[in-house]
């Protein structure tokens, strides 16, 4: 289950016209493998207009950057709200943004739309990370794919 605050952030990004893709744990859950989500990870286009709109949308939702640096100076900007919820905003990622964007899909959750990375890209990034929870995510996603292909 995706926390409502994550859906709110994605709705704000959508409304602001930001080209973004949800990745990591959020993408795992949106592809059907249920597990807890600690934060929201999104990759945004590095185009200056997208960066500006993304920062404005996140700040209007109460998220503040953890570093006093421009997005162009970092790979990922961690942003926190007053409840210590976290959004990690990537402008550089293991998969180039245009590739992520081209293979992403829109997923409808309740009244929200979330653009999510493809399963293929998700598996690739999880294999690169190879942390224990990445390996569990890979196993879960592959088991889902196997069960879906076995369904008539």
C-alpha positions in Angstrom: 0.0 0.0 0.0 1.3 3.4 -0.9 1.0 6.0 1.9 -1.4 8.8 1.1 1.3 11.4 1.6 3.4 9.8 -1.2 0.3 9.9 -3.5 -0.2 13.6 -2.5 3.4 14.4 -3.5 3.0 12.6 -6.9 -0.2 14.4 -7.5 1.5 17.7 -6.9 4.3 16.8 -9.3 1.7 15.7 -11.9 -0.3 18.9 -11.4 2.9 21.0 -11.8 3.7 19.2 -15.1 7.0 17.8 -13.7 8.5 14.9 -15.7 9.2 12.4 -12.9 9.4 8.7 -12.4 8.8 6.9 -9.1 11.5 4.4 -8.4 12.8 2.1 -5.7 10.4 0.8 -3.0 7.5 2.8 -4.3 7.9 1.2 -7.7 8.2 -2.2 -6.2 4.8 -1.8 -4.4 3.2 -0.2 -7.5 4.2 -3.3 -9.5 2.4 -5.4 -6.9 4.9 -6.7 -4.4 3.7 -5.5 -1.0 6.3 -4.4 1.4 6.8 -1.3 3.7 7.9 2.0 2.2 10.1 4.2 4.3 10.3 7.1 1.9 9.4 8.3 -1.6 12.1 8.1 -4.3 11.6 10.0 -7.6 13.9 10.7 -10.5 13.1 14.0 -12.2 14.2 15.4 -15.5 17.3 17.6 -15.1 15.7 20.3 -17.4 15.8 23.5 -15.4 12.0 24.1 -15.7 11.3 20.6 -14.3 13.8 21.1 -11.5 12.2 24.4 -10.6 8.6 23.1 -10.8 9.5 20.0 -8.8 11.1 22.0 -6.0 8.2 24.4 -5.9 5.7 21.5 -5.8 7.6 19.7 -3.0 8.1 22.9 -0.9 4.3 23.7 -1.3 3.7 20.2 0.3 5.9 21.2 3.2 9.2 19.4 2.2 12.4 21.3 2.6 15.8 20.5 1.1 18.3 19.0 3.5 21.2 20.8 1.8 21.5 24.4 0.9 22.7 23.5 -2.6 21.1 23.7 -6.1 19.9 20.4 -7.6 22.6 20.7 -10.3 25.3 20.3 -7.6 24.0 16.9 -6.2 22.9 13.5 -7.5 20.0 13.3 -5.0 18.4 15.9 -2.8 16.8 14.6 0.4 13.8 16.6 1.4 12.0 16.3 4.7 8.7 17.7 6.0 7.9 18.6 9.6 6.8 15.0 10.3 10.2 13.8 9.1 8.7 12.1 6.1 11.4 11.9 3.3 11.4 12.4 -0.4 14.6 11.7 -2.3 14.8 13.6 -5.5 17.3 12.3 -8.0 18.5 14.2 -11.0 21.1 11.5 -11.9 20.3 7.9 -11.6 21.6 4.4 -12.5 19.3 4.5 -15.6 19.3 7.7 -17.6 16.1 9.8 -17.2 15.0 9.6 -20.8 15.2 5.8 -20.7 13.3 5.7 -17.5 10.7 8.1 -18.9 10.3 6.2 -22.2 9.6 2.9 -20.5 7.6 4.1 -17.5 3.9 3.8 -17.2 1.1 5.6 -15.4 -0.4 3.6 -12.5 -3.8 4.7 -11.0 -4.1 4.5 -7.3 -7.4 5.7 -5.9 -7.8 9.2 -7.4 -4.1 9.6 -8.0 -1.8 8.9 -11.0 1.8 7.9 -10.4 4.4 7.5 -13.1 6.4 4.4 -12.2 9.6 2.9 -13.7 9.3 -0.3 -15.7 9.8 -3.7 -14.0 12.9 -4.3 -16.3 14.6 -1.1 -15.1 13.5 -1.8 -11.5 15.1 -5.3 -11.6 18.3 -3.9 -13.2 18.7 -1.2 -10.5 17.9 -3.7 -7.7 20.5 -6.1 -9.0 23.1 -3.3 -9.1 22.3 -2.4 -5.5 22.2 -6.0 -4.3 21.4 -5.1 -0.7 19.5 -7.7 1.3 16.2 -5.8 0.8 16.9 -5.4 -3.0 17.3 -9.2 -3.3 14.0 -9.7 -1.5 12.4 -7.2 -3.9 13.8 -9.1 -6.9 12.5 -12.4 -5.6 9.1 -10.9 -4.9 8.8 -9.2 -8.3 10.0 -12.4 -10.2 7.5 -14.5 -8.2 4.7 -12.1 -9.2 5.7 -12.2 -12.8 5.8 -16.0 -12.8 2.4 -16.3 -11.1 0.9 -13.8 -13.6 2.3 -15.7 -16.6 0.8 -18.9 -15.2 -2.7 -17.4 -14.9 -5.0 -18.3 -17.8 
